[in-house]
Amino acid sequence: MASECLRVVENLAAVPAAEWNRIAGGDPFISHEFLAALIDTGCASSRTGWQPQIVLLEKNNKLAGAMPLFLKSHSYGEYVFDWAWADAYGRHGLAYYPKLLCAVPFTPVTGPRLLAAQGADREKLAVAALEMAREVSSLHVLFPTAPEAALLQDAGMLLRRTVQFHWQNDGYADFGDFLSRMTRHRRKIIRQERRRVNETGLTFRWLRGAEIERSNWEFFERCYRRTYAAHRSSPYLNLEFFLRLGATLPQHCLMILAERAGRPVAATLNVISGDKIFGRYWGAMEHIPLLHFECCYYQAIDYAIANRLQLFEGGAQGEHKLFRGLLPVETLSAHWLKHPAFSNAIEDYLERESAGIARYVDELNEHSPFRTQAAL
């Protein structure tokens, strides 16, 4: 008779990387290497409010499924905002934290969350997570795939829609070809922005994988910390994490360096997966107007076109991305709240919010920076 069990672990040390990655499906953000780096370096830990509670489904002593769960004592680093929900709980004398969260910490990227080859096993993981959530206030699954979101909705969770901005490669020959598809006004502004950065004497280098040396990682981490300091907040990640990322997932790492006379001034870190590029982190050692747009968007688009990548995700939020060629895309999350009255209230709220999101996306598309087909 086949044996089957569910268990919870607080790290991935005892889980073979090959077994985990087999069910993770090649997504670097959900890979054993990425998650273990977050946990082992202390970035996602009980100390930082991200206590790992990773569910493993094993059959005949082999890994058949997994779900990256975390017990959260706050809502930082999630990019699906529920602070108002927590505040409402508090005003009624109820504790919203701890809550149970399924996500890749600090990473607003859609990808698999119920890691299993079989649909029945994905359902078992969802049921297990909901049972665990009965010991706290709620369960939240952030940025699942559309099929997973449908499964979670069938299991009794509420769906929420948010908006990100993504760039699609429409077979562009080069950056000039990309600009030629835009309206004259937007094309003119982007050319002006790139020219102003170029006039500062900056040049850019694309470093991929093993080309990224330790000194580059150390410089990038200083830039990353400086960005958080400028916003009077604490960085989520540390140098140990970035070095670990470069050592274990080099094929997925792209660093873009801005330099003046050979001296680095700013840097961005992107993650590449298949034909997609994901903008993740950025920072600069001095303020240079418009450098953020050049480093984070235009250089990444340039790289994507040159290397025939099909999609660039610029991260969460930011209507300013629309005017630089990134179009609105709806993303999903799923939520379950133990308290019946709050669950009903949030269900009503999400219905209204979803209608508003649909209208918002329509309005954004009306202001697309691209010329209409009739104008081409």
C-alpha positions as CSV (number, residue, x, y, z in Angstrom):
1,M,0.0,0.0,0.0
2,A,1.4,3.4,-0.9
3,S,2.3,5.6,2.0
4,E,1.5,9.4,2.0
5,C,2.1,12.1,4.5
6,L,2.1,15.9,5.0
7,R,4.7,17.6,7.1
8,V,5.9,21.1,7.8
9,V,9.6,22.2,7.8
10,E,11.2,25.5,8.6
11,N,14.0,25.3,6.0
12,L,14.9,23.4,2.9
13,A,18.1,21.9,4.3
14,A,16.7,18.3,4.4
15,V,14.9,18.6,1.0
16,P,17.1,17.6,-1.9
17,A,17.3,20.4,-4.4
18,A,16.7,18.1,-7.4
19,E,13.5,16.8,-5.9
20,W,12.2,20.3,-5.1
21,N,13.1,21.7,-8.5
22,R,11.5,18.8,-10.2
23,I,8.1,19.9,-8.9
24,A,8.9,23.6,-9.1
25,G,9.0,23.4,-12.9
26,G,12.0,25.6,-13.7
27,D,10.8,28.9,-12.2
28,P,13.9,30.5,-10.6
29,F,11.9,32.4,-8.0
30,I,10.3,29.3,-6.6
31,S,13.5,27.2,-7.0
32,H,15.2,25.5,-4.1
33,E,18.2,27.7,-4.6
34,F,16.3,31.0,-4.4
35,L,14.1,30.1,-1.4
36,A,16.9,28.5,0.5
37,A,19.0,31.6,-0.1
38,L,16.3,33.8,1.4
39,I,15.8,31.5,4.4
40,D,19.5,30.5,5.1
41,T,20.7,34.1,5.0
42,G,18.1,35.2,7.5
43,C,16.2,37.4,5.1
44,A,13.1,35.3,5.5
45,S,13.1,34.2,9.1
46,S,11.1,34.5,12.3
47,R,13.4,37.5,13.2
48,T,12.3,39.4,10.1
49,G,8.6,38.4,10.5
50,W,8.8,35.6,7.8
51,Q,8.8,32.4,9.8
52,P,9.0,29.5,7.2
53,Q,6.2,26.9,7.5
54,I,6.9,25.0,4.3
55,V,4.4,22.2,3.6
56,L,5.7,19.0,2.0
57,L,3.6,16.3,0.6
58,E,5.5,13.0,0.4
59,K,4.5,9.7,-1.2
60,N,6.5,6.6,-0.5
61,N,9.2,8.8,1.0
62,K,9.5,10.9,-2.2
63,L,8.5,14.5,-2.6
64,A,5.2,14.8,-4.5
65,G,4.2,18.3,-3.6
66,A,5.2,21.4,-1.7
67,M,3.8,24.9,-0.8
68,P,6.1,27.8,0.4
69,L,4.2,29.0,3.5
70,F,5.3,31.7,6.0
71,L,3.9,32.8,9.3
72,K,3.8,36.6,9.1
73,S,3.8,39.1,11.9
74,H,3.3,42.1,9.5
75,S,2.5,42.8,5.9
76,Y,5.8,44.2,4.6
77,G,7.4,42.8,1.5
78,E,4.2,41.4,0.0
79,Y,3.1,44.0,-2.6
80,V,-0.6,43.0,-2.2
81,F,-1.7,45.5,0.4
82,D,-3.9,44.4,3.3
83,W,-2.9,47.0,5.9
84,A,-6.5,48.3,5.9
85,W,-7.7,44.8,6.8
86,A,-5.3,44.5,9.7
87,D,-6.3,48.0,10.9
88,A,-10.0,47.0,10.8
89,Y,-9.3,43.9,12.8
90,G,-7.4,46.0,15.4
91,R,-10.2,48.6,15.7
92,H,-12.5,45.7,16.7
93,G,-10.1,44.3,19.2
94,L,-9.1,41.3,17.0
95,A,-5.6,40.1,16.1
96,Y,-4.9,40.0,12.4
97,Y,-1.3,38.9,13.0
98,P,0.1,36.3,12.8
99,K,-1.4,35.3,9.4
100,L,-0.4,32.6,7.0
101,L,1.1,33.6,3.7
102,C,2.0,31.6,0.6
103,A,4.4,33.7,-1.5
104,V,8.0,34.2,-2.6
105,P,9.3,36.7,-0.1
106,F,9.8,40.2,-1.5
107,T,9.0,39.0,-5.0
108,P,5.8,40.2,-6.7
109,V,6.1,37.8,-9.7
110,T,3.4,35.5,-10.8
111,G,4.4,31.8,-10.7
112,P,3.5,28.4,-9.3
113,R,2.6,28.3,-5.6
114,L,1.0,24.8,-5.3
115,L,4.0,22.7,-6.4
116,A,2.8,19.3,-7.6
117,A,2.5,17.5,-10.9
118,Q,-1.0,16.1,-10.1
119,G,-4.1,18.2,-9.7
120,A,-5.3,16.1,-6.8
121,D,-2.0,16.8,-5.0
122,R,-2.4,20.5,-5.5
123,E,-5.8,20.3,-4.0
124,K,-4.3,18.4,-1.0
125,L,-1.8,21.2,-0.5
126,A,-4.5,23.9,-0.6
127,V,-6.6,21.9,2.0
128,A,-3.6,21.5,4.2
129,A,-2.8,25.3,4.1
130,L,-6.4,26.1,4.9
131,E,-6.4,23.8,7.9
132,M,-3.2,25.4,9.2
133,A,-4.8,28.8,8.7
134,R,-7.5,27.9,11.2
135,E,-4.8,28.4,13.9
136,V,-4.3,32.0,12.9
137,S,-6.4,34.8,11.4
138,S,-6.2,34.1,7.7
139,L,-4.4,32.6,4.6
140,H,-3.1,34.6,1.7
141,V,-1.7,33.2,-1.6
142,L,0.0,35.9,-3.6
143,F,0.6,35.9,-7.3
144,P,-0.5,32.3,-8.1
145,T,-1.0,31.2,-11.7
146,A,-4.5,31.5,-13.1
147,P,-5.3,27.8,-12.8
148,E,-4.1,27.8,-9.2
149,A,-6.2,30.8,-8.4
150,A,-9.3,29.0,-9.8
151,L,-8.4,25.9,-7.7
152,L,-8.1,28.1,-4.6
153,Q,-11.4,29.8,-5.3
154,D,-13.0,26.4,-5.6
155,A,-11.5,25.6,-2.2
156,G,-13.3,28.6,-0.7
157,M,-10.8,31.4,-1.0
158,L,-11.6,34.9,-2.2
159,L,-9.8,36.2,-5.3
160,R,-8.3,39.7,-5.5
161,R,-7.0,41.5,-8.6
162,T,-4.2,43.9,-8.8
163,V,-2.3,45.6,-11.6
164,Q,1.3,45.4,-12.8
165,F,3.0,46.8,-15.9
166,H,4.7,44.5,-18.4
167,W,6.5,45.1,-21.7
168,Q,5.9,42.7,-24.6
169,N,8.4,42.2,-27.4
170,D,6.4,42.7,-30.7
171,G,9.3,41.5,-32.8
172,Y,11.2,44.7,-32.5
173,A,14.5,44.9,-34.5
174,D,16.0,47.4,-32.0
175,F,15.1,50.1,-29.6
176,G,14.5,52.5,-32.4
177,D,12.0,50.1,-33.9
178,F,10.2,49.9,-30.5
179,L,10.0,53.7,-30.3
180,S,8.7,53.9,-33.9
181,R,5.5,52.1,-32.7
182,M,4.8,54.8,-30.1
183,T,3.0,58.1,-30.5
184,R,5.1,61.1,-31.6
185,H,4.8,62.7,-28.1
186,R,5.9,59.7,-26.1
187,R,8.7,58.9,-28.6
188,K,10.0,62.5,-28.3
189,I,10.0,62.3,-24.5
190,I,11.8,59.0,-24.3
191,R,14.5,60.2,-26.7
192,Q,15.0,63.3,-24.6
193,E,15.3,61.3,-21.4
194,R,17.9,59.0,-22.9
195,R,19.8,61.9,-24.3
196,R,19.9,63.7,-21.0
197,V,21.4,60.6,-19.3
198,N,23.9,60.1,-22.1
199,E,25.0,63.7,-21.7
200,T,26.1,63.0,-18.1
201,G,28.9,60.8,-19.5
202,L,27.5,57.6,-18.3
203,T,27.9,54.3,-20.1
204,F,26.3,51.0,-19.4
205,R,27.5,47.4,-19.2
206,W,25.4,44.2,-19.2
207,L,26.9,41.5,-16.9
208,R,25.4,38.0,-17.1
209,G,26.1,35.1,-14.8
210,A,29.8,34.4,-14.2
211,E,30.7,37.9,-15.6
212,I,29.3,39.3,-12.3
213,E,32.3,39.4,-9.9
214,R,32.2,39.7,-6.2
215,S,33.2,43.4,-6.4
216,N,30.1,44.0,-8.6
217,W,27.8,42.3,-6.1
218,E,29.3,44.3,-3.3
219,F,28.8,47.6,-5.2
220,F,25.3,46.6,-6.1
221,E,24.4,45.8,-2.5
222,R,25.6,49.2,-1.4
223,C,23.4,50.8,-4.0
224,Y,20.5,48.7,-2.9
225,R,20.9,49.7,0.7
226,R,21.2,53.3,-0.2
227,T,17.9,53.2,-2.0
228,Y,16.2,52.0,1.2
229,A,18.0,54.5,3.3
230,A,16.7,57.3,1.0
231,H,13.2,56.1,1.8
232,R,14.0,55.9,5.5
233,S,13.3,52.1,5.6
234,S,15.4,49.0,6.1
235,P,16.4,46.7,3.2
236,Y,14.9,43.3,3.1
237,L,17.9,41.6,1.6
238,N,21.6,41.4,2.5
239,L,24.9,40.9,0.7
240,E,25.0,37.2,1.8
241,F,21.8,36.6,-0.1
242,F,23.0,38.3,-3.3
243,L,26.3,36.4,-3.2
244,R,24.4,33.2,-2.7
245,L,22.1,34.1,-5.7
246,G,25.1,34.7,-7.9
247,A,26.7,31.5,-6.9
248,T,23.7,29.2,-7.2
249,L,21.6,30.8,-10.0
250,P,24.2,32.6,-12.1
251,Q,22.5,31.7,-15.4
252,H,19.4,33.7,-14.2
253,C,21.3,36.9,-13.1
254,L,21.7,40.0,-15.2
255,M,23.3,43.0,-13.7
256,I,23.3,46.4,-15.5
257,L,26.0,48.7,-14.4
258,A,26.0,52.5,-15.0
259,E,29.6,53.8,-15.1
260,R,31.4,57.1,-15.6
261,A,35.0,56.9,-16.7
262,G,35.1,53.2,-15.6
263,R,33.8,54.0,-12.1
264,P,30.4,52.4,-11.2
265,V,27.7,54.8,-10.3
266,A,24.5,52.8,-10.3
267,A,23.3,49.2,-10.8
268,T,20.2,47.1,-11.4
269,L,19.7,43.4,-10.9
270,N,17.4,41.5,-13.2
271,V,16.4,37.9,-13.2
272,I,16.0,36.0,-16.5
273,S,13.9,32.9,-16.9
274,G,13.4,31.4,-20.3
275,D,12.2,34.3,-22.6
276,K,11.3,36.6,-19.7
277,I,13.3,39.2,-17.9
278,F,12.2,40.5,-14.5
279,G,13.4,43.8,-13.1
280,R,14.1,43.3,-9.4
281,Y,16.3,45.7,-7.5
282,W,18.1,49.0,-8.2
283,G,20.2,51.7,-6.6
284,A,22.6,54.6,-7.3
285,M,25.4,56.2,-5.3
286,E,24.5,59.6,-6.5
287,H,21.4,61.3,-7.8
288,I,21.3,61.7,-11.5
289,P,18.0,62.9,-13.1
290,L,16.2,60.2,-15.2
291,L,18.9,57.5,-14.4
292,H,16.3,55.3,-12.8
293,F,14.3,55.1,-16.0
294,E,17.4,54.4,-18.1
295,C,18.8,51.8,-15.8
296,C,15.6,50.0,-14.8
297,Y,13.5,50.2,-18.0
298,Y,15.3,51.3,-21.2
299,Q,18.4,49.2,-20.6
300,A,16.3,46.2,-19.8
301,I,14.2,46.7,-22.9
302,D,17.3,47.1,-24.9
303,Y,18.7,43.9,-23.6
304,A,15.4,42.0,-24.2
305,I,15.3,43.1,-27.8
306,A,18.9,42.3,-28.4
307,N,18.5,38.8,-26.9
308,R,15.0,38.1,-28.3
309,L,13.3,37.9,-24.9
310,Q,9.6,38.2,-25.1
311,L,8.5,39.8,-21.8
312,F,9.9,42.3,-19.4
313,E,8.2,42.7,-16.0
314,G,9.1,45.9,-14.4
315,G,7.9,45.1,-10.8
316,A,4.9,46.1,-8.8
317,Q,3.0,49.4,-9.2
318,G,4.0,52.5,-11.1
319,E,1.8,54.2,-13.7
320,H,4.9,56.0,-14.9
321,K,5.8,52.6,-16.5
322,L,2.9,52.9,-18.9
323,F,4.4,55.9,-20.7
324,R,7.6,54.0,-21.2
325,G,5.9,51.1,-23.1
326,L,4.9,48.8,-20.2
327,L,1.2,48.0,-20.4
328,P,-1.2,47.1,-17.6
329,V,-1.7,43.4,-16.7
330,E,-4.0,42.0,-14.0
331,T,-2.4,39.8,-11.4
332,L,-4.2,37.6,-8.8
333,S,-4.1,36.7,-5.2
334,A,-6.3,34.5,-3.0
335,H,-7.5,35.1,0.5
336,W,-9.3,33.3,3.3
337,L,-10.3,34.8,6.6
338,K,-11.4,32.8,9.6
339,H,-13.7,35.4,11.1
340,P,-17.1,35.1,9.2
341,A,-18.2,38.7,9.5
342,F,-14.8,40.0,8.3
343,S,-14.8,37.4,5.5
344,N,-18.2,38.6,4.3
345,A,-17.2,42.3,4.5
346,I,-14.0,41.7,2.6
347,E,-15.8,39.6,0.0
348,D,-18.1,42.6,-0.7
349,Y,-15.1,44.9,-0.8
350,L,-13.2,42.7,-3.3
351,E,-16.2,42.6,-5.6
352,R,-16.3,46.4,-5.7
353,E,-12.5,46.6,-6.0
354,S,-12.4,44.1,-8.9
355,A,-14.9,46.2,-10.8
356,G,-12.8,49.3,-10.1
357,I,-9.7,47.4,-11.3
358,A,-11.3,46.5,-14.6
359,R,-12.3,50.1,-15.2
360,Y,-8.8,51.3,-14.2
361,V,-7.2,48.9,-16.7
362,D,-9.6,50.1,-19.4
363,E,-8.6,53.8,-18.6
364,L,-4.9,52.9,-18.7
365,N,-5.3,51.2,-22.1
366,E,-7.0,54.4,-23.4
367,H,-3.8,56.2,-22.6
368,S,-1.5,53.7,-24.3
369,P,1.8,55.2,-25.5
370,F,1.5,53.2,-28.7
371,R,-0.1,54.4,-31.9
372,T,-3.4,52.8,-32.9
373,Q,-3.4,50.3,-35.7
374,A,-5.1,52.9,-37.9
375,A,-2.2,55.3,-37.3
376,L,0.5,52.8,-38.3
